[in-house]
Amino acid sequence: IFQPLHTLRNAEKELLPGYHPFEWQPALRNVSPACQVGIIDGLSGWTASVDDSPADTISRRFRYDVALVSALKDLEEDIVEGLREHGLEDSSCTSGFTVTIKESCDGMGDVSEKHGGGPAIPEKAVRFSFTVMSVSVLAEGEEEAVTVFRELKPNSEMSCKPLCLMFVDESDHETLTAILGPVVAERNAMKNSRLILAMGGLPRSFRFHFRGTGYDEKMVREMEGLEASGSTYVCTLCDATRAEASKNMVLHSVTRSHDENLDRYEMWRTNPYSESADELRDRVKGVSAKPFMETQPTLDALHCDIGNATEFYKIFQDEIGEVHCRPNPSREERRSWRAALDKQLRKKMKLKPVMRMNGNFARRLMTAEAVEVVCELVPSQQRSEALRELMNLYIQMKPVWRATCPAKECPDQLCRYSFNSQRFADLLSSTFKYRYDGKITNYLHKTLAHVPEIIERDGSIGAWASEGNESGNKLFRRFRKMNA
C-alpha cells in the first residue's frame, strides 16, 4: 500500500480488461505506439474526399498488433503452463518466442438487414480474421525450439478472432484493397519487429509468422493478382494449364509464391521483351494484376471438399445417362438425369437437393452409401464398379487433407496417398475420359497433384483451412439478426 499513487494506478490498469501494456522493438513503422486502442474505423488512415458516400459504416476493425496482444494474453495461462511442462521455468525464458498466425478472409453474400432501419450499405460483407496456431520458444543455448502452445481446434470459431469486418463485395477489388491496405501495412511492419509483452509476470519477446491460408481460391486469386478461376492457368500453386493438368494429373510441384507473382506482375507491366499479349501472358502464367497480400500457397480443405463433391455429382448424372456412349445429350435429357439423381438421393438418403453445393451436402454425398444408392440407377454393371472404385479411392484420400494432423490421425492413408491419387487419375483418364479430355476442375487438379507436397511442407492441410472463419460467418449473421 505504501507506494506512490501512479504505481497503484498502473497496477489497477493491468487488472482492467482490455488494457495490456506492450511495446515493439523496433517501433512499428507508421503505427501509433498507443496500447489502449479499441475498435477503430476500418477506413482510418484514408482521407475522405468530398463526394464520397458517408463511409462511416463501411468497416470496423481492431489494430492488428493490439488484437494479437489481446489474443496472446487470452492464452497466457496455457503458455505459462506449457513452459512449466517443458521445465522452462519462468526466469530462463524471456526471449526467443515465435508465434504462428493463420489468417483467413472470406466474403459473405446477402447480409441485408431483415428488419431494422440501418443505413443503406452494400448487402455483402467480407470478414478478415486470425487464429493463433502455435507458440514455440527457443531457449538460450538450445538447438531445438519447443512448442509450448498448440491450438487443438484450429477450425473452431472459438479460436478464430475477427480482425476486420467490412461491408464490401469481395469482388470489388478496389474497395477491398483500400480497406485491407492498413492491415497489410501493419502486418508487414510486425514481420520485422518483435513484441515485448508481460507473460506470467515477466516481459518476454515474441516474433510473429503470418500464414495466409484461410482463403478460398477466388480470394487467393484476387489477393495474388492471378486471373479468375475460369482461367486456362488452372492452379494457384503451379503453372499448369488446364490442358496440361488433365493430361498429366498427378506429377506437378508447387512453384508459385508471392515474390514470384510480384516479379511476374512487374514483367507483365513492363513487357521487357516486347512480346505480343499472348506470348506475354504465357510468360507470366496468368499473373495480370499486382499481388496485394501475401498468401501461403496451400489448398483450402473445405472448398476442396465442396469442389470435388460438385464434380462427383456431375459424374453421377453423366453415368445415369450413359454419356460415355452418346457424347452430346440435349438439355432436356440432362435435366431428366439430374431429376432422377435428386429424387433417388432424397428417397434413399434423405438428401434434399441444394441450389449451391455446401459442406454438409458434400460430406453426405461423398460416402460409400451414396454411391450404392446412385449405382441402382446406373444401367451397366461395369460402370457401377468403376464408380464404386472411384469413390472408394476418394474416401481413402480425403482424410489426408481434412485431418488436423494426418501423420497421427491417418498415417496409412497418408503413405498410400500418391499411389491412390495415381490410380484415381488413371480411372479418370480411361473410364471417365469423356469428362476429362483436355479439361479438369481446379480443386480436382490440386487434390491429385499437390496434397503430399503441401503436407510434407506444413504437416497439415486441414488445420490451415478456412473453416473457422466460415463458422464465424454464422455468428456474424446471428449478431445481425439475420436468421438465414
N, C-alpha and C positions, 0 to 999 in steps of 0.2 A: 504494500500500500504506500510505503514511503518512497514514491517515485514521482519525478516531475510529471505534470499533467499530460504533456504531449505524448509521453511513452504510454500512458494509460490509454489515451485516445487511440494510439496506433494499435495497441493490443485489442481494444474493442473492435476496431475496424477489421482486424484479422478475423474476428469471430463472426462478423456480419456476413450473410450470404452474398455471393457475387462480387466480393472485393478480394482479389488476390494480388498483392504487390508482386511485380516481376520486372525483370529488365532484359534487354537484348544486348549482347556484346558481339560485334559492334552494333550500335543502334541501327534499327531498320531504316532504310532509305525511304524518304517521303511518307513515313508513318509516324504519327504522333507518339511520344513516349508515355502518354497518359494511360493509366491502368484501369481507371473506373469508367469504362465505356460500355453502355448497354446496347440496345438495338438502335442501329443508325439507318438513316435513309440510304437505300441502295444506290441512289444517284449522287451521294455526297462526293464532292471532288469534281463533278461536272458542272460547268456554269450553264445556267438556264438561258436559252435565247428568248427573245421577246415573244415569238409566235408559238412557242411550244405549248402543247396542251398541259394543263397543270399536272406536273409529273410527280406530285407528292404521293400518289397512290400506287405508283408503278412497282416499287420494290423496297423491301426491307431486308437488312442483313446485320450480322454481327461482324465486328472487326475480326479478321481471321486469327490474329495472334491471341486476342482476348478469348475467343471461342476455344482455341487449343488449350490455353492455360486452364480454362474452366473445365474442359474435358479431362485434363490430366489431374486436376485437383479432385474431380469426382472419383478418379481411380486411385487416389493416394493410398488408401488402406491396402488395396490389392498390391500396389507396387512395393510398399514397405514390407508387406507380408512375404512377397516374392524375394526381396533382398534377404529377409531373415532366413527363409528356407535354404538359400544358397550360401548361408553363413557369411554374407557380405554385410557384416554389422554396420550400424549407422555411420560410424566415423570414417570407415575406409573408402566408401564410395560417394564422392561428391561430384565427380565429373565422368564423362565418357558414356552418358546415356544416349541411346538412339531410339527415336520414336518413329514407327512406320504408320503412315496415314493412308487410308483408302479414300479416294474422293469419288463421289457419284453425282451425276447430274442427269435429270430426266425431265422431259416435257410431259404435261398432262393436258388432255383435251378437256373441253366443256367443264369449266369450273364456275359457271354463271351462278349468281345469287338466285336461289329459288324464290325466296320472298324476302324482301328487305330492300330498303331504298338506298343502297350504297352508291358510290359514284360510278359512272359508266366507264368500264375498262374492258380491254380485250378479254374474251372468255377463255383464254388459255393461260396456263401458268408453267413456270419452269422452277424446279427445286434443285438447289445445289447443297450437298451435304457431305460430311466426312465421318469416318469411323476410325478410332484408334485401334489398329490391328495388333500391334505388339510394342512392348518397351523392352529393350535389352541394354545391358551395361557391360562395358569392357573395363574390368577393374585394373588398377595400376599394376604393371608388371605381369599381367596375364596375356596369354596368346588369344584365347577364345572368348568371344562375348557370350554372356549367359542371358537367357530370356527371363526377365522377372515378371512379365505380364503378357499373356496372350489372350486375345478376345475369342471366347469359345463359341459365341454365336454371332459371327460377323455379318450374318444376313438378317438379323432381327431388327425391327425398328427401334428396339431399346438402345442398341449400340450405335445407331445412325443419327448423328447430331446435325440438325439443319443449320446451314450457314447463311443461306440467302434464298429468299422467296421472291419471285418476280412474276408479274402479270405480263408475260410476253409470249408470243408464239415461238416455239423453238425453231421454227423455220425462218424467223425474221432475224437473219444473221447480224444485221447492223445493230439492232437494239440489244440483242443477246450479248454481243461482244462489248458493247458500250457498258452494259451493267456489270458483266463479269470482269471487265478491264481492271478495276481496282483490286478485285480478288486475286487476279493473276499477278498483279504488281506486288501485292503483299506476300503472296506465296513465293515469288522469285526472290524477294528481299530476305525471306526467312531461310531460304536454302543456304545463304552464305553467312549465317549468323547463328549464335547459339543462345538459348533461352536460359536465364538464371532464375530459378523458382524454388521456393522453400517446399521441401517434401519431407515429411516425417521430422520436421523441426530443423532441418539443415538445408542451406542453399545448395542446389545441385544444378548441373548444367546439361541441357538437352539439345540434341540436334534432331532435325526432322527430315524424314524421307517421304516425299509425296508420291503416291502412285495413283494416277487417274485411271482406274479400271472399271468403275461402275457406270459405264456409258453404253448405251445400245449402239448398234452400228451407225444409225443415222447421225447420232450426236458425235461419234468419233469422226465420221467423215466431215462433218461440219467444222469441228474443232481443228482437225488436222489438214484442212484445205484440200481434201480429196473430192473427186466428183461424186455425185449422189449414187445411191446404192444400185441403180439400174445400169451403171457404167460397165464398159467391157472389162475394166480392171476390177475384178470380182472381189478382191481381198484387201482388207486393211492391214494385213500382216506381211503379205508378199506381193510380188509384181505380176503374178499370173494374170493372163486374160481369161475370159470365160471359156473360150475355146480350148486353151491350154489346160485349164483346170478340169475340163470334162474329159480330155484325152488322158492326161496323167493325173489321176485323182489323189494319189497318196504322197508322191515324193516332192514336197516343197519345203523350203525352210523360211523362217521368219527373217525378213530383210528390212522391212520399213522401220523407221524410227523418226522421232520428232525432228532431230537435227537434219536427217537426210531429207525429210519433207521440206524443211526450210531451205536447204540448198537447192532442191528441185524447184521450189517456187521462184527462187532468185533466177534460176535458169529460164524458167517459163517467162519471167518478167522481162529479162534482158535479151533472150534468144541469141546467145553469143555466136552460134554457128549459122545465123541467118537461115534457119530451116523453114520449110512450109509448116502450116498449122498442124498437119497430121504427123509429120516427122517429129516436130517439137513435142507434141502430146505423147508420142511413143517414147521419146527420150525421158520425159519427166513422169511417165507412167501414171498419168491422170491427176497429178497434183496441179491444180489450177487456181488455188486461192492461197492467201498467206495463212500458214498454220498459226492458230491463235493461242491454243493452250496445249501444254504437253500432256498427252495421254500415254498410258503404258500399252504397247501393242499386246493385247490379250483377246480372249474370246468371252463374250458375255453369256454365261451358262444359261440364264433364264431365257434369253431371246433365242439362244441356240435350240433349246427345248421346243420353243414355240415355232421357230422357223422349220425345224425338221418335222414336227407334227403336221404342219400345213402341207409339207411335201408328201408325207405318207398318206394324208387324207386325199390328196390328188391321185396318188398311185392307186389307192383303193378304188376310186371312181373309175380310173382307166382300166383296172383289171376286171371290174364288174362288167364293163362294156367291151372287154377284149380288144382294146385299141391296138395291141401288137399285131392283130390280123388285118384290121382296116384302119389305115392311118388318118383319114380326115373325116371324123364324125361331125354331124351337124350340131348346132347349139341345142336343138330340142333333145337330141339323143343324150348329150352330155348332161342336160338338166334332169333328164329322167334317171340317169345313173346316180346323180347326186341325191335325188329324192329317195331313191331306193336305199342308198347307203345311210342317209339320215334316219329313215324310217326304221331300218334294221338296228342301228345303234340305239335309237330311242327305245325300241321294243325290248331288245335283249340286254342293253347295258344301262338303260335309263339315262342316256346321254342326250340332253337337249341340244339341237343344232345351235351354233353360235354365229353371230354376224362376223366377228373377227376372232380368230383363234386366240384363246387366252391360256394362261398357265395351267389352270385346273383341267380344262378340256384336254389340253395336250398330254397331261400326266395320265388321264384315264384312257386316252386313245392309244398311247404307246405301250400297250400291255399285251401279253400273250393271249389273254382273254378276248381282247378286242379283235385281234387278228383271227381268232377262231370264228368269231361272230361274222366277220367280213367274208371269210372263206366259204361260208354257207352260200354266199351269193356268187362266188366265182365259179364259172362253169367248168373249167378244166382242172383236173386233179393235179397235174404237173405244175400249173401256175400257182395253185394254192400252196404247194410245197415250197416253191421259191419264195412266196410271200412270207410263209412261216419262218423260213431260214433268215430272210432279211430282218424280220422283226426280232428274231432271237439274237442275231448278231448285235442289233441296235441295243437291245436290253443289256447285253454284255458290256457294251461300250459306254453306255450312259452314266453309270455310277462314277466313272473315271473323271468326267468333267463336272459332275454335280457335287461330289464329295468335298467336304471341307478339308480333309486330309487323306487323299487317296492312298498314300503309302500305308497308312494304318487301316483305313476302312475297307479298301478293296484291292489288296496287293495283287491277287491273282489276275483280276481283270486289267489292272494296270500293266502287268507283264505281258498279257496277251493282246494289248490294245493294237499294236502295229499289225499283228497278224490278223486280228479281227477286221481292222479297217481295210486291210488289203483284200480280204475275202469279200467284204461288203462292196468295195469298189468293183471287184471282178463281177459280182452279181449285177450291179447297176449297168456295167458296160456290156454285159452279154444279154442276160434275160430281159432287162428293162431298158435296152438300148434305145427304144423308141422315145423315151423321155430325156435321155442324157446324151443325145447326139449333138455335140457342139454347144451344149448349154448345161449349167449346173447352178443350183442356188448358192448364194454367198455362204450361208451358215453350214450347208452340207459340205461345201469345199473345206471350210475351216475344221469341221468335225473330223473329216477324214485325214486332212493333211497336217494340221498344226498342233493337235492336242498333246502328243507325247513331248514335243519340244518345249511347249509352254510349261508343262508340269515339271519337266526337268529343270527349267529355269526358276520357276516360282514355287514349286512344291504343291501348288493347288490352283485350280481354276474356279471351283465353286465358291471358295472363300472370298474371292475377289469380285464376285458378281454384283449386279446392281439390285439384288433383291431387297436389301434393307431399305434402300431409297424407295423402291416400289411400294413396300409395305407402309412406308411413311406417307406416301401419296394418299393412302386410305385414311390415315389420321387427318391429313390436311382437309380432305373432303368432309370428314366428320366435323372439324372445327368450323368449316364454312357453312355448316348445317345443310350440306348437300347430300341427301341420302341416296346418292346414285350408286 
